[in-house]
Amino acid sequence: MFAPVTIAAESIRLIAVDASSTSALWVKVFVEYFIPEVDRRLAETDNYDIDWNPAFGGTIAKTKGVLDSLQHDLADIGIITTPYHADKVPFYNLPYATPFVSNDVGLIARTMSGLADKYSVIKEAWEDYGIHYLTTAGSIDTYNLIVTDPIEAFDDLRGRKIGGVGSNMLFLKGSGSTGVTSDLIDWYNNMSTGLLDGIIGWSEAVVAYKLYEVAPYILDIQFGGATSKAIVVNQRTWDRLPAEVQQVLHSTAEDYRDELARETDRISARSREEFVNQGGTIIGVTAEQRLEWASKLPDLTEAWVTAMEKKGLPGQAILNDYMQVMRDNHQPIVRQWGEQ
């Protein structure tokens, strides 16, 4: 009669959403790191546990529908691909408006997260869509051009159809090419059928989706890395979560951000080797060619600052802070954006 009473942990059901499957690195790391790490941390007190209900690979939301699924209570926590929503959350387009600055995705992710902490209005922008922001993350160390036929210079793009997520097609401004908004899962078929002559992509995706079979050339232009992901929670879900669970989700999201960056660096190097092993060719780009390309681009930050300020966000100040962090960290900046 005096035996200790065991109180079962309270179970909380969470639906996790992303349009991509675990073939995508950011989803793979979410499944293999974020979910078990949240479970491990909650088990330390054993007050709560999560009944995870993964909804990846288009189960609930297609490519551009993840934000809507979270906004309208179809899911609880998810990974939003921010380039698809530049009109709603323009802040996350900053790395796309500043190409040729950094290939260090970990630094970019930490910097973007730090800016969101410094300027609270960035986080508050998510509240308009019933969403609570946790952190910014990225799985792209640098964008390159992956093409069906070899190109070697900016002018070689004239007349070509190049696929991208929208934001990264800023890199093609003034080239005479046609940017085609398309998604990772469509790239293989679109290039194999001639709908696209190439894509703006990254080495891990080229190997994971076997794009080398239809596009065996990488122009190693190194546009730079990007944080294209935001880890967020439905606001109504967040409000009903116990403080302990909120704290664990927030801290684990930040650690996921850093783990994803580390895994991106590991995978990228191996992917480039695998691309060559599969018969692909990496076309080198000189420092002079990179400078020429960067110089031919219009001032991409002007439109970004304008879009930010229309939302009541201090675009110029944020841009200045971002570039200063990159300079302080001795990044290989080809063009000093914001100083035109």
N, C-alpha and C positions, 0 to 999 in steps of 0.2 A: 504493500500500500504506500510505501515511501519511495518507490522507484521514481527516478526523474521523468518528468513529462517531456516528450519530444514534440516540438511544435514544427509542423511542416512549413517549408518556405512557401511564401505566397507566389503563385505562378502568374506571370504576366505575358499575355499573348501579343506578339509583334509580327506584323507582316512586313518583310523587307523586300524592296522592289528595285529592279533595274531592267532596262530593255535588253541588255546584253546578257549572254550566258556566261558560264564560268570559263569559257575560252578567252574572254577578255580579262586582261591582267587585273584590272581594278576590282572586278567581281570575284575573281579567284582569290585575291588577297583578302577581300571582305569575308569570304566564306571560310578561308583557312586560317585567318588571323583575327579579324575583328570579332566575329561571332564567338569562337572559343575563348578569346581573351575576355570578353564581357562576362561570359559564363564563369571563368576562373575567378575573376575579381569579385563577382557577386557571391560565389561559393565561400569566400573568406569569412563572410558574416552569416551566410545561409539564411538571410532574411527573405530574399527574393530569388526567383529564377525566371529565365525567359523561355517561353514556349515559342521558338522561332518558326515562322512560316515563310520560307523563302519563295519569292515570286519573280524569278529571273527569266531572261530569255524571251520576253514578250508575253509572259503568262497573264499579267495584268495590264502592262503598259508597253506600247510600241516605242520606237526610237525617240520621238519628241513628246511622249505622253507621260513621262515619269513625274514631271512637276504637277500636271493636272491630277494624276492619281493620288498624290500626296495632299494636294490642296483640297480635293473633294472626298477625302476620307476613305479611299479605296486601299490605301496602304498606310503604314505607320512610320517607317524609316526607310530611307532610300538614298541612292546616288544619282544626283541630277547632273546631266552633261550640260554645262553652262553655255557653251557656244550656241546651242539651239535657242537660247532665251536671252539674247543680247538686248532685246527691247525691254525686258522686264528687269534684268539684273546686269546692267552694262559694266559694272565694276570688274567682273570676271573676264572681260575682254582685254584687260590691260596687257597681259603678255602677248596677245595677238596683235595689239597695236604697237608693240615695241619689239619687232623681230631683230635678230642679229645682236642680241644683248647677252644671253646666258643659256648654256646647255645644262645647268645644274638644277634639275627639277626639284631636288630637296630644298635648295635655297629659295627657289621661286615659290614653292608651296608655303614655306615658313614665312616668307616675306608677305605674301598675300594674306595669310592668316593673321600676321601681325598688324597689317594695315586695317583689317576688319576689326581687330581689337582696339586699335587707336581711334578709328573713326566709327563710332557706334551706329551712325546712320547707314552703314553698309549692311550690318546685321538687321537693322530695322526694316530695310527694304524688303526682306523676305516676309515680314509680318503682313504685308498687303496681300499675300497669297496664302495666308493661314499656315505658314511654315516657320519652324524654329531652326536656325542655322547652328551647326556644330563646328565644322571646319572646312577648309579648302584643301583639295588634294589634286595630284596629277600623276599620270603614268607615261608621260612623253618627255624623254630627255631632250630630244630635238626633232623637229620636223624636217623631212627631206622630200624631194620629188622622186616618186617611184613611177617609172614610165615604161610603155610598151616598146618604144624605140629610143635609141640613145639621143640625148641632148647634152650640150656642153655649156650653153650660155643663156643669158636672159632673153636675147633676141630669138633663140631657137624655139621659144614657146609660142611665137606668133601663129595663130590659127589652130592651136591645139585645144582640146577639151580636157580640162583638168578638174577632177572631183575633189571635194573637201566638205568640211562640216559647216561652212559658211564663214565663220570668223577668220579661219586661216587662209581664206581666199584673198584676204587683204594683201598677202605676200605676192600676189600676181598682178597687182595694180600697175597699169602702164605697159604690160608685157605683150598685149595683143592676143592673149589667150582667152578662152571662154571658161569661166568658173561655173561648175555644175554642183549645186548642193546635193550631196548624197551621203550615204551612211556606210560605215565599215562593212556591214553584212551584205551590201550590194556591190561593193567594189570589184570583186572577182568577176561576177557575171557581166558587169558593165564594161570592164576592160576586155574581157574575152569576146564580147560581141561588137566591140568597136564603138560603143556609146561614149567611152572615155578613152583618152590617149594616155592617161596617167592620173595619179592622185597625189595630194599632199598628205604624206603619212609618216610612219615611224617604223623602225626596223622590227620591233617586237610583233607588231600587227602583220607585217609582211610575211613573217614566218608562221605565226599562229594561224593565219588564214590562207597560207600557201599562195600568196599573191605573186610570188616569184615565178609561178607557172605561166602567168599571163603578162607579167610586167617584170622582166628580168634585169632592169637597170635602175640603180639608185644614183641620182645626182646628189652628191654629198655636200649640199649647199649649207646645211646647218642653220636653218632659220631660227632655231632656239627652242627651248622647252616651253611647256605651258601647263597651267593648272586648270584642267577642263572639267573638274569634278567638284561638287559641293555635297558634303554629307549632311543630311537634314532630317528633321522629324516633323511629322504632322503636328501642328500647334495644339490641337485638342488632345492628341495622344500625350504630348509633352506635359501639358498642364495636369493630367491625371496621374503621371508617374510619381512615385515616391522620390524624395530628394536624393536618397542613396543611389537609386537607379539612374536618375538624371546625371549625377556626378560621374558615375562609372561610364555611361554612354559618352559623355563629353570628353573625359580624359582618354578613353580608349580610341575615340575618333581621332584625336590629335596624334596618338601613337600609331594608329593605322596610317595616317598621312605620312609619317616618317618611314614606316615599314614599306609602304607602297613605293616611296621614292628609292629606298635601298634596293628593293626587288626590281624596280625599273632599270637601275644601273646595272644590276647583275644580268638581267635578261637581255638588255640591249647589246652588250658586248658579245654574248653568245649568239644572238640572233644575226648579227652582222656576219659572223663566221659561218653560221648555218646557211645564210643567203648565198654566200660564195660557194659553199660546198654543194648547193643545189644548182649550181651553174649560173648564178647571178653575177653581175658585174657592177662594182662600185666605181663610179666616175668621180675622180678627185676634183676639188675646186680650190684654186689658189686664193691666197689672202687678197690679191688684187681683184680677182673676179668677184669675191664676196663683197668687197668694198664697192665695186661698180654696181652690183645688184642693189645693195642697200641705198646707194646714192640716187638711183633711178626711181626709187619709190617716193610717192608723195608723202607729205607729213601725215602719217596715219594717226598720230595722237591728237591732231586737231579735232577730228570728228569724234574721237573717244571722249575728249574733255567736254565737248559740246553736249554729247549724249548724257554724260554724268551730270552736268550742271542743269540740264532740263529736268532731271530727277531730284534736283536740290542737293546734289552731292558735290563736294569740293574736288572736282576732277584735277585741276592744275596742281593743287597741293599734294594730292595722292600720287600723281605722276612724278612730281619732284622727289617725293619721299622714296618711291620705288627705285628710281634711277640712282638716287644717292646710295641706297643699300647695295645696289649692284656695283657701283664704283668702289664703295668701301670694302667690298668682298673681291675686288680685283678681277671682275668678270671680263671676258674677251669682247668688250663692247665695240661693235663696228660703227654704229651710228648713235650719237648722243641725242636721243629723242627728248623733245621738250626744250632744246636749246637752239632751234632753227632761228 
